[in-house]
Amino acid sequence: PAHEHATCGVVTTAIDPGGPARGRLRLPVAVLHAWRSNPALDPVLFLDGGPGDMTLGPTDDAEIMAFWMEHTRRLRRDRDVILFDGRGIGDSWPSLECPEVEALADDESIIPGDLDQARRRDIAAHMTCRARLRDGGVDLSLYASPAMAADALAVTDALGIRTVTLWGVSYGSRVALEVMRQAPERIRAAVLDGVYPSTVAGMETDRARFRAALDRVFAGCRAQDACASAFPDLEATFHRTLTRYGRTPYHYAMDHGPDLVVDDRVIVAALLLALYDHEAIPHIPSLLHHLSRDDPDVLEALASWPELLADESASEAVYIQVSCTEDWVMADPARVLADRREHPWADAAAMPLVDVLCPDWLDGQAAAPWAVERPAPVAADVPTLLLSGAFDPATPPQWAEEAMRTLPRAHHGVLRDGGHAVTFGHACGERALVRFVKDPTAPPARCLERTRPPVYRTEFPDLDYFWM
C-alpha cells in the first residue's frame, strides 16, 4: 500500500537448534515498519497458529501484505512488527507442504458422502507425503514447538534485536510460551490470544469443548425473550435436525463433478467454525432454525462448506507432526474414547485424522532431543496479557487460567461475546492488544470488563458471516 514500508528477506538458522552441524533452514521474514522514523527498540514479533498456518506466503503477494499492513496499523504507530513463516511452512525451506493431500480436493473419483472412502484416501495421501519427505532427508522430529521458539529467537538475532514483545495467537501462543521459557530476559511483554499451553491434553476434550460452546448459545437464546420465542427448544431442534441429515444427507447437484453433500458432519464442522467468529455467533440460532426447515439458501451455503474449509495455505505435515508429538502422545486413550462416547454426534469437531493417523505417522521416528512425557508449565516473570473468547471451542478460557498459574505478572481478559483469536476482527480484542503493547504496566483496556453476551438475531441469518 502507498506510504507503507516493509523490509523482506530470508533468515537462515540451524535446522537442529541443538546440533548446528546438521544443516540449515531458510525462513522468509518481513518487517513492517512503524510510522515513526525513530520507532521503539522492542518490535512486536507475531507467532501464528495452526500448527502449520502460513503467515506470509509469497512476500510479493500484494493482498497478503495489504492485509497485514492494515491489521497492524495501530500497532505500528511507534514500533515495527515482525512476521515470518515458521519451519516447514509457506516459502520456508525445506517445505513440509503435502501436494498429495491438496490434490484430493480435485479428485472426482471420491464418492460424495462416503466418509470411509474419503478418510482412507486422506490417510494414504498423508502417508505418501510422509514417505516423500523422509526419503528426501527431512527429519520430522525437528518440527516441534521448542524448535519453532528457537527459530523465533534466531529471527530476532538476525535482525540485531535484543528485546521483543510477543504476540502469539492460538497455537502461536504455545510457541510464545516456549520463547518465554527459553529466553524470558529477552521478552519485554507478551500477548497470548487463544491460549494453548503445552500442558493441556486437548484431544481428550475436543468434542466436549464444542458441546460446551454450543450449550452457551442454547442457554443464551433461552435467556433472551425474542430468541426464545422465535426458536423455542432450540437444542432439541438442533439434535433432531442433525440426526435427520445424518440419516438422509442433502445432495446439491453440480453441473460438473460430483454432488456436494450436507450431512451431520458438515453441519457440525460449519458450527465449529461459526463459533470462532463473534460476528457469526448471534446468527447461529436462526441458522439452525432455517436448516431444520430445509431452507434451500442455507442448504446451498452449507453444501459449499467443505470446499471453503480446504486451506492450501497451511502445511499439512507440520500440522500432523506437531499434533501427533505434542497432543496425541499426551492424550489418555480412555479419556479420548469417553469424549467420543459421550458426544458421538460431535465427532467432526475433533482433530481431523490425528487419532487414526498418528501411530503410522510416528512409526520409526526417533524422539526429538527435547521430547518429554509431559511438559512443565512455563514460569516466566514477564508482563503478559492473556485473551480468551467465551465461546471459543478450540482454546477455551480455562486453558488461559491454567497457563496463568505460573505467570505471576499476567492478566486474563475474557470477551463475553468472543470466539477464537479475538485480536483479529474483534474491536475490544484489538484495542486490548494495542493498549497493552504500548504500555504493559498500565491497567488493561476497560472494554475487557464491559463486553456483553451476544444478542441473538431472529431474522433470516446473514450467510455472509458464515461463508466469507
SULKA-V753710 format. One record per residue. N is the residue number from 1. RES is the residue in one letter. SS is DSSP state (2 for helix, 1 for strand, 0 for the rest). OMEGA is omega in degrees with one decimal (NA if undefined). D_FIRST is the distance of its C-alpha to the first C-alpha in Angstrom with 1 decimal. Layout:
n->(N	N)
res->(RES	RES)
ss->(SS	SS)
omega->(OMEGA	OMEGA)
d_first->(D_FIRST	D_FIRST)
This chain:
n->(1	2	3	4	5	6	7	8	9	10	11	12	13	14	15	16	17	18	19	20	21	22	23	24	25	26	27	28	29	30	31	32	33	34	35	36	37	38	39	40	41	42	43	44	45	46	47	48	49	50	51	52	53	54	55	56	57	58	59	60	61	62	63	64	65	66	67	68	69	70	71	72	73	74	75	76	77	78	79	80	81	82	83	84	85	86	87	88	89	90	91	92	93	94	95	96	97	98	99	100	101	102	103	104	105	106	107	108	109	110	111	112	113	114	115	116	117	118	119	120	121	122	123	124	125	126	127	128	129	130	131	132	133	134	135	136	137	138	139	140	141	142	143	144	145	146	147	148	149	150	151	152	153	154	155	156	157	158	159	160	161	162	163	164	165	166	167	168	169	170	171	172	173	174	175	176	177	178	179	180	181	182	183	184	185	186	187	188	189	190	191	192	193	194	195	196	197	198	199	200	201	202	203	204	205	206	207	208	209	210	211	212	213	214	215	216	217	218	219	220	221	222	223	224	225	226	227	228	229	230	231	232	233	234	235	236	237	238	239	240	241	242	243	244	245	246	247	248	249	250	251	252	253	254	255	256	257	258	259	260	261	262	263	264	265	266	267	268	269	270	271	272	273	274	275	276	277	278	279	280	281	282	283	284	285	286	287	288	289	290	291	292	293	294	295	296	297	298	299	300	301	302	303	304	305	306	307	308	309	310	311	312	313	314	315	316	317	318	319	320	321	322	323	324	325	326	327	328	329	330	331	332	333	334	335	336	337	338	339	340	341	342	343	344	345	346	347	348	349	350	351	352	353	354	355	356	357	358	359	360	361	362	363	364	365	366	367	368	369	370	371	372	373	374	375	376	377	378	379	380	381	382	383	384	385	386	387	388	389	390	391	392	393	394	395	396	397	398	399	400	401	402	403	404	405	406	407	408	409	410	411	412	413	414	415	416	417	418	419	420	421	422	423	424	425	426	427	428	429	430	431	432	433	434	435	436	437	438	439	440	441	442	443	444	445	446	447	448	449	450	451	452	453	454	455	456	457	458	459	460	461	462	463	464	465	466	467	468)
res->(P	A	H	E	H	A	T	C	G	V	V	T	T	A	I	D	P	G	G	P	A	R	G	R	L	R	L	P	V	A	V	L	H	A	W	R	S	N	P	A	L	D	P	V	L	F	L	D	G	G	P	G	D	M	T	L	G	P	T	D	D	A	E	I	M	A	F	W	M	E	H	T	R	R	L	R	R	D	R	D	V	I	L	F	D	G	R	G	I	G	D	S	W	P	S	L	E	C	P	E	V	E	A	L	A	D	D	E	S	I	I	P	G	D	L	D	Q	A	R	R	R	D	I	A	A	H	M	T	C	R	A	R	L	R	D	G	G	V	D	L	S	L	Y	A	S	P	A	M	A	A	D	A	L	A	V	T	D	A	L	G	I	R	T	V	T	L	W	G	V	S	Y	G	S	R	V	A	L	E	V	M	R	Q	A	P	E	R	I	R	A	A	V	L	D	G	V	Y	P	S	T	V	A	G	M	E	T	D	R	A	R	F	R	A	A	L	D	R	V	F	A	G	C	R	A	Q	D	A	C	A	S	A	F	P	D	L	E	A	T	F	H	R	T	L	T	R	Y	G	R	T	P	Y	H	Y	A	M	D	H	G	P	D	L	V	V	D	D	R	V	I	V	A	A	L	L	L	A	L	Y	D	H	E	A	I	P	H	I	P	S	L	L	H	H	L	S	R	D	D	P	D	V	L	E	A	L	A	S	W	P	E	L	L	A	D	E	S	A	S	E	A	V	Y	I	Q	V	S	C	T	E	D	W	V	M	A	D	P	A	R	V	L	A	D	R	R	E	H	P	W	A	D	A	A	A	M	P	L	V	D	V	L	C	P	D	W	L	D	G	Q	A	A	A	P	W	A	V	E	R	P	A	P	V	A	A	D	V	P	T	L	L	L	S	G	A	F	D	P	A	T	P	P	Q	W	A	E	E	A	M	R	T	L	P	R	A	H	H	G	V	L	R	D	G	G	H	A	V	T	F	G	H	A	C	G	E	R	A	L	V	R	F	V	K	D	P	T	A	P	P	A	R	C	L	E	R	T	R	P	P	V	Y	R	T	E	F	P	D	L	D	Y	F	W	M)
ss->(0	0	0	0	0	1	1	1	1	1	1	1	1	1	0	0	0	0	0	2	2	2	0	1	1	1	1	1	1	1	1	1	0	0	0	0	0	0	0	0	0	0	0	1	1	1	1	0	0	0	0	0	0	0	0	0	0	0	0	0	0	2	2	2	2	2	2	2	2	2	2	0	0	0	2	2	2	0	0	0	1	1	1	1	0	0	0	1	0	0	0	0	1	0	1	0	0	0	2	2	2	2	2	2	2	2	0	0	0	0	0	0	0	0	2	2	2	2	2	2	2	2	2	2	2	2	2	2	2	2	2	2	2	2	2	0	0	0	0	2	2	2	0	0	2	2	2	2	2	2	2	2	2	2	2	2	2	2	0	0	0	0	0	1	1	1	1	1	1	0	2	2	2	2	2	2	2	2	2	2	2	2	0	2	2	2	1	1	1	1	1	1	1	0	0	0	0	0	0	0	0	2	2	2	2	2	2	2	2	2	2	2	2	2	2	2	2	2	2	2	2	2	2	0	2	2	2	2	2	2	0	0	0	2	2	2	2	2	2	2	2	2	2	2	2	2	2	0	0	1	1	1	0	0	0	0	0	0	0	1	1	1	0	2	2	2	2	2	2	2	2	2	2	2	0	0	0	2	2	2	2	0	0	2	2	2	2	2	2	2	2	2	0	0	0	2	2	2	2	2	2	2	2	0	2	2	2	2	2	0	0	0	0	0	0	2	2	2	2	2	2	2	2	2	2	2	2	2	0	0	0	0	2	2	2	2	2	2	2	2	2	2	0	2	2	2	2	2	2	0	0	0	0	2	2	2	2	2	2	2	2	2	0	0	0	0	0	0	0	0	0	0	0	0	0	0	0	0	0	0	0	0	1	1	1	1	1	1	1	0	0	0	0	0	0	0	2	2	2	2	2	2	2	2	0	0	0	0	0	1	1	1	1	1	1	0	0	0	0	0	0	0	0	0	0	0	2	2	2	2	2	2	2	2	2	2	2	2	0	0	0	0	0	0	0	2	2	2	2	0	0	0	0	0	0	0	0	0	0	0	0	0	0	2	2	2	2	0)
omega->(179.6	176.8	175.8	-175.7	177.0	173.3	-176.8	179.0	-178.3	174.6	173.8	-179.5	-176.6	178.0	173.6	-177.6	179.7	-177.8	-174.7	-177.3	-175.3	177.2	-174.8	170.3	-178.0	-178.6	175.0	-174.9	172.3	173.9	177.6	-168.6	177.6	176.9	-177.3	177.5	178.0	-175.4	175.4	-174.6	-179.6	-178.5	175.5	176.4	-177.0	179.2	-169.2	-174.4	-178.8	2.1	176.8	-178.7	179.9	177.5	-172.5	-168.5	177.6	-176.0	173.3	177.2	-173.8	-177.4	179.2	-177.8	178.2	177.4	-176.1	177.7	-179.4	-174.8	-178.9	-172.1	-178.2	176.4	-173.3	173.0	-176.1	177.1	176.9	173.4	-178.2	175.6	172.4	172.7	-177.7	-177.7	178.7	-169.8	174.0	-178.8	175.1	178.5	-1.3	-179.9	176.1	173.4	-176.9	176.7	177.7	179.4	-178.3	-178.7	-179.2	-178.8	-178.9	-177.9	-176.3	178.4	178.1	-175.9	-179.9	177.7	179.6	-174.4	179.4	179.0	-179.3	-179.6	178.4	179.6	-178.6	179.3	-179.2	-179.4	177.9	-178.8	173.9	176.7	179.6	-179.4	179.4	-179.9	-179.4	176.9	178.2	176.0	-180.0	175.2	-174.7	-178.0	-178.7	180.0	-174.9	-173.8	178.8	178.3	179.2	174.4	176.6	176.5	179.6	177.5	178.5	177.5	-179.8	177.3	-178.3	179.6	179.6	-176.6	-178.7	-174.2	-179.9	167.9	-177.0	173.1	-177.2	-176.9	178.2	177.4	177.0	176.1	176.1	177.8	178.2	177.5	178.0	174.3	178.6	177.1	-173.9	-173.9	-177.1	-178.8	-178.2	-176.1	176.4	-178.9	-179.7	171.1	-179.1	-173.7	-174.1	-164.7	-173.3	-176.7	-177.5	-177.7	-177.7	174.8	-170.3	-177.4	-179.0	-173.7	-177.8	-175.2	-179.7	178.9	176.4	179.4	-179.2	179.2	179.4	175.9	177.9	175.9	-178.7	-179.3	179.1	178.1	178.8	-175.5	-179.5	-172.1	-176.0	-179.0	-179.0	179.5	-178.1	-174.8	-179.3	177.9	-176.6	-177.6	179.0	177.3	179.1	-176.1	175.7	-179.6	-179.5	179.3	-177.7	-179.4	173.3	-179.8	-176.4	-179.3	175.1	179.1	178.3	-174.6	177.2	176.7	179.3	179.1	-176.6	175.8	167.2	-171.4	169.7	175.8	-176.2	-179.1	178.1	-180.0	-179.9	-180.0	179.0	178.7	178.4	-179.2	176.6	178.9	175.2	-166.0	-176.2	177.7	178.8	-173.9	-179.0	-178.0	-175.0	178.8	-179.8	177.4	-178.7	179.0	-177.9	174.3	179.2	178.8	176.3	179.5	-174.4	179.5	178.5	-180.0	179.3	178.8	179.1	-178.5	-179.5	-174.4	-179.9	178.0	179.1	-179.9	-178.2	-175.1	-178.7	-179.8	-178.6	176.2	-176.7	-176.6	176.1	178.9	-177.8	-177.7	-178.5	-179.8	-179.1	-173.1	-176.7	180.0	-175.5	-177.0	-179.9	-172.3	174.2	-177.4	-179.7	-179.9	175.5	179.1	178.5	177.7	-179.9	-178.6	-178.3	-177.8	-176.1	-178.7	-174.3	-174.0	-178.9	177.4	-178.6	179.9	-173.7	171.6	-168.5	-174.4	-177.8	-174.4	-170.4	-179.4	179.0	-178.6	-176.9	-177.5	178.0	-178.2	178.4	178.5	176.8	-177.9	-175.8	-175.7	175.9	-177.6	177.2	-176.1	174.6	175.4	177.5	176.3	-177.6	-179.8	-175.0	173.8	-172.2	173.1	176.3	-178.0	179.2	169.4	-177.1	-176.0	-173.9	179.1	-176.4	-178.5	-172.5	-179.2	-179.1	179.6	175.9	178.3	178.2	179.5	-173.9	-176.3	-177.6	176.8	-170.0	-177.8	-176.0	171.6	-178.8	176.1	178.8	177.7	-169.6	175.8	-169.9	173.1	-177.2	175.5	-171.9	175.1	175.0	172.3	179.1	-173.6	-178.7	178.4	179.3	179.9	179.9	177.4	-175.5	-178.3	-177.4	179.3	180.0	-178.0	-178.7	-179.6	-178.8	175.5	179.0	179.9	-176.4	-178.3	179.8	179.5	-171.8	178.5	-178.1	175.4	-179.0	171.6	-173.4	-176.5	-178.4	177.4	179.3	-173.1	174.4	-173.1	178.1	179.5	-176.9	-168.0	179.2	NA)
d_first->(0.0	3.8	6.5	5.7	8.2	10.2	13.5	14.7	18.4	21.6	24.3	27.9	30.5	33.9	34.2	37.1	36.5	40.3	41.0	38.7	41.1	40.1	36.9	33.2	30.2	26.6	23.7	20.0	18.1	14.6	14.5	11.6	12.5	13.8	13.2	16.8	18.0	20.9	19.8	22.6	24.2	24.2	20.7	20.3	21.1	20.2	23.0	22.6	25.3	27.4	29.1	27.1	23.8	20.8	17.9	15.7	17.2	15.9	13.2	12.0	11.6	8.1	9.5	10.9	8.1	6.1	9.7	10.4	7.7	9.0	12.5	12.9	11.6	15.3	16.6	14.4	16.0	18.5	18.2	16.1	15.8	17.2	16.8	19.2	21.1	24.8	27.7	28.3	25.0	22.2	22.0	24.4	27.7	30.3	28.7	30.7	29.2	32.1	31.7	35.3	34.3	31.2	33.6	35.7	33.2	34.4	38.0	40.0	43.2	42.4	44.5	42.7	43.9	45.8	44.4	46.8	45.8	42.1	42.7	44.9	42.3	39.5	41.8	42.8	39.3	38.3	41.5	40.9	37.5	39.2	41.9	39.4	37.5	40.8	42.3	39.2	40.1	37.6	39.2	37.9	39.5	36.9	34.2	34.7	33.3	35.0	33.6	30.0	30.6	31.8	28.6	26.5	28.7	28.5	24.7	25.1	28.0	26.1	23.5	26.4	25.9	29.1	28.2	25.5	24.9	25.0	23.3	25.0	24.9	27.8	29.1	26.7	28.9	31.8	30.1	29.2	32.8	33.9	31.8	33.6	36.8	36.3	34.9	35.1	35.4	31.8	30.3	29.6	29.1	28.2	26.8	28.3	27.1	29.5	32.0	33.5	36.1	37.9	41.2	40.9	42.3	39.9	41.6	44.7	43.1	40.4	42.3	43.7	40.3	39.2	42.5	42.1	38.6	40.0	43.1	41.0	39.8	43.3	44.7	42.0	42.8	46.6	46.0	44.3	46.8	44.6	43.4	46.9	48.4	46.0	46.0	49.3	49.8	46.3	46.9	49.9	48.1	45.3	47.9	49.9	46.9	45.8	49.3	49.6	46.5	47.5	50.8	49.6	45.9	44.2	43.3	40.6	41.5	38.9	39.4	38.9	39.4	41.0	41.0	38.6	40.5	40.4	42.8	43.2	40.9	38.0	38.7	38.7	35.5	33.7	35.1	34.1	30.4	30.8	32.1	28.9	27.0	28.2	27.2	29.4	32.4	33.8	34.1	36.0	39.5	38.9	37.5	40.6	42.9	41.6	41.7	45.3	46.0	44.4	41.9	40.6	37.0	36.8	38.5	36.2	33.2	34.9	36.0	32.4	31.8	32.8	30.4	27.5	28.7	28.4	25.6	24.9	22.3	25.1	27.7	31.1	33.2	31.5	32.0	35.6	36.4	35.2	36.7	40.0	40.4	39.2	40.0	42.7	44.9	44.9	45.8	49.4	50.4	52.8	50.1	47.7	50.6	51.5	47.9	48.2	51.7	50.8	47.8	48.4	46.4	43.2	43.2	39.8	38.3	39.4	37.5	37.6	40.0	40.2	43.8	45.2	43.0	43.3	46.9	46.4	42.9	44.4	47.6	48.4	45.4	46.3	45.2	42.4	43.8	42.2	43.5	45.5	47.4	45.6	42.9	43.8	41.7	39.1	40.5	38.2	38.5	34.7	33.3	32.0	30.6	31.4	29.9	31.5	31.5	35.0	34.6	33.0	35.2	33.6	33.7	36.0	36.5	39.7	37.9	36.0	39.4	40.9	38.3	38.7	42.4	41.8	38.9	40.8	37.8	36.0	35.3	34.8	33.1	33.8	31.8	34.6	32.4	30.1	29.8	28.1	25.1	25.0	22.0	19.9	20.1	23.2	22.8	25.6	24.7	21.2	23.0	25.6	23.2	21.4	24.8	26.6	24.0	24.3	28.1	29.9	33.2	32.5	33.8	31.5	29.6	32.2	30.7	31.8	35.3	34.7	33.1	35.5	36.4	34.8	36.5	37.4	36.8	39.7	38.3	37.2	34.3	30.7	30.2	26.4	26.5	28.4	26.9	23.1)
